[in-house]
Amino acid sequence: MTVRSIKNDCVYVLIIIISSVMFSACSKDENKQESKQPATEQQKPESLSSAGQKEISSENDLNYGEGRKIFRVDKEDLNKDGNDELMVLSTRSDSPEQGDGPQKFDMLEVFVLDSAKQKYVKTISDTVDFAVDCIYLDMNGTGSKNIFVKTNSGGNSTVASEGMFVYGMSGDKTVKLIKYFDGGAPEITTAGKNKVKLIKVTELFHGVMPMAYAVPYTSSIYEISNNELVLCNLKYPEYYQDRITEATEKYYGLKKKVEMGMQMGDMSYPLYREAAEVIVNFHAKGDYKGLREFWEKEKESLQRNIPQDEFTDLSNFVIKILPADTNA
């Protein structure tokens, strides 16, 4: 064997050794990448929270990392202990909803005063997508206040796009989410002689109709008691009776015109839509006796005066919601 061939063989072996080492090193790096675990809350970038701040001496100490900014800081005494809590509303600087969009902030953080430490301690940090406003109300006359974050995801239908986060503070100064409405255009209003504050939620009855003709109605009325939402439709029969009276008047007025052979002009789904409005309000009121009486009285007329698919839809809906007890 010549000296030249020995050198060539040595070079070839050396190349193989180097390649193996490089491949081994690359494989280890790839394995490290694959074995990385998702970031814990402590490992998340500071821009996703109040720069990792768990405690602050005052609102002036709030300091967000790059990519977030404060929209507003509110001060309210939520639990009537004489000390204001700090509600920090913030948003991503690069949020596409900034500017022309309805969204104003996407995170709520609440700091409560720890009298022993003489510092404000964060008790909750929550994402509130599509948030447009935040208000604070005493809902039951106790002096304690709930937090209401109003949301709007955009769109032509307020019922579909407007929602709300509802928060309450417990005795240990912990703030928790009580309820999230992703739609329904929740409205805070008052009712009754005592002017109790309520949350009214709207639904749409579509049936065979497109969105533009869907029937809106108050499907749920809530009170807040002990930081819980309580469904209380049955406590407010007068509210629903007013709407039933109005809806039945519209229905019978239109029915008279239809049976006289009058043209309905540009009206869409005549009688079907009006009958549906009566039915859903009886349903929301919980007055199934009244609903049954209306349906038994009007079903033959409806079958004559509206298309078969519309009548079948109403009939199936009534059968579905009526209790099996015929005395209901």
RAJO-V549545 format. One record per helix or strand. SS is the DSSP state (H for helix, E for strand). FROM is the first residue (numbers start at 0). LEN is the number of residues. If there is no record, write none. Layout:
SS:FROM:LEN
SS:FROM:LEN
This chain:
H:2:32
H:45:3
E:54:2
H:58:3
E:67:9
E:84:8
E:104:10
E:118:19
E:145:7
H:157:4
E:161:8
E:174:7
E:186:5
E:195:10
H:210:3
E:214:11
E:227:4
H:232:3
H:236:23
H:271:14
H:287:18
H:307:14
